[in-house]
Amino acid sequence: MSASKSETTNALGPDEPEREGAGSEEPAPVPGAELLAALLDGMDAALCAFDADGAITHWNREAERILGWSPEEAVGRRGFAGWAVRTADAGEVQARLMAAMDAPGRQVHEFALLRKDGGRVLVRTQSARVLGADGKPTGVYCAFSEVHAQIDLERSIALSEALFEDASWGVVLVDVDLRPTVVNGHAARALGAGRTSPLGRPLGELVVQGVEELEGALHHVLAEGAPRGLADLWVTLSTSQGEQRRCWRSGFLRLASPLAEEPVPLGVGWLFHDVTESKLAGQEADRLRFRSSQLHRAGRAAAECEDPMEAATAYLDFALAGFADHALIDLTDRDGERLIRAAATPRGAPGPCMPVAGGGIPVRYPPGHPALQSADRNGSVRASAPAGGAAGAKGDWAAERQWPRDAVHALCTVLRSRGRTLGVLTFLRGQGRPAFERADAVYAESVGVLAGAALDLARVTRGE
């Protein structure tokens, strides 16, 4: 997109007669002509200019690339008739271009122009008048590009605007320092912030947990490019309702400057979509399938046990996998008023649930103990150590309840058979596990039903 030094003047162009051939005699260079020629050479759009009589005064390199006519061949011609436009269309094209002299602002048109090789190309033009020193129109300049290239540009702009306004995915652009520079509406809502408040802030101020994984992914994209697939990132956000854990399915794009000779990273485009509900539903389905499989395996193993007490502990061994760290069985005494420890897992390293020899001495549970509450209610009771306490304090909490000191979460469920309460089954979790939930209580009750039937059979065989 350039005009040669020999054809660039301070004014719109020389006043010369119409001609069919190449340009006129080379004028003497004027101050600023070299700069103007360089500017025209560097333009990404084709540009030509006409004087008030319709003669071409400027023709840059991009115009030559699109149509094949060099500046020497174009400058000085009057209009496009007979060479860049079909003769039948030349009058209309010239009239519409030169009409810009009588109207302020830019006018946009589409024309079919002729290449030097005879081919046709559809271009979109933007034309505007050129004013002289006296403020009167002295000519017209016309910038044009191939329609398909213009449409591609418009599509890119439209896509960018749609992504940052109406996209159902969150879109965040981060710079090379991993600080957000643009946040669309969906992402702002997901982050619990406005569209401007996250800009320029470290990601650690927006994400409470999971920021290390997110920043690691962004660093990888900057260094090596975008990964092929999507990544599910779990993050914890601080909101007005407290901390919320979310799963964002994320894709990443490395942004590079199209103007640099070599790709220069400008940052990363991060697109994400909240899939927390579907991930939790999938995890719950996997958990149910696993627990159902464990109960099935436990039933088959228990069926091979000659001792009913061994069958009861077999149910607990299978139930513990992925569910809890410890299990306890406390059975009622003959009076049905006190609980006596009958079986337990080791207090140290993980191990199978084994019968214990307690000599019939009741467990010293204090009043209000979760196991006693479970027996009184004929249901399940959940309990946890106070949150935020020191490790020693949590150990004391467990020891006071006659549980292993590493226990911080407990679930007690009643053991019943033939309409009678036989005792209480207790599951315990350590520090690294979450608290028991309602779904866990349902699973524990299912285990309790099976273990209760085996314990009832054990009592019958012993004549109790």
Secondary structure, DSSP 4 states (H G I P E B T S, - for coil): ----GGG--SSS-------SSS--SPPPP-TTHHHHHHHHHT-SSEEEEEETTSBEEEE-HHHHHHH---HHHHTT-BSSBTTTB-HHHHHHHHHHHHGGGGSSS-EEEEEEEEPTTS-EEEEEEEEEEEE-TTSSEEEEEEEEEEHHHHHHHHHHHHHHHHHHHT-SSEEEEE-TTS-EEEE-HHHHHHHTS-SSTTTTS-GGGT-SBSHHHHHHHHHHHHHH---SS-EEEEEEEEETTEEEEEEEEEEEEEEE-TTSSS--EEEEEEEEEE-HHHHHHHHHHHHHHHHHHHHHHHHHHHHT-SSHHHHHHHHHHHHHTTT-SEEEEEEE-TTSSSEEEEEE--SSS----EE---TTPBP-PPTT-HHHHHHHHTSEEEEEPPTT--HHHHHHHHHHTTS-TT--EEEEEEEEETTEEEEEEEEEE-TTSPPP-HHHHHHHHHHHHHHHHHHHHHHHHHT-
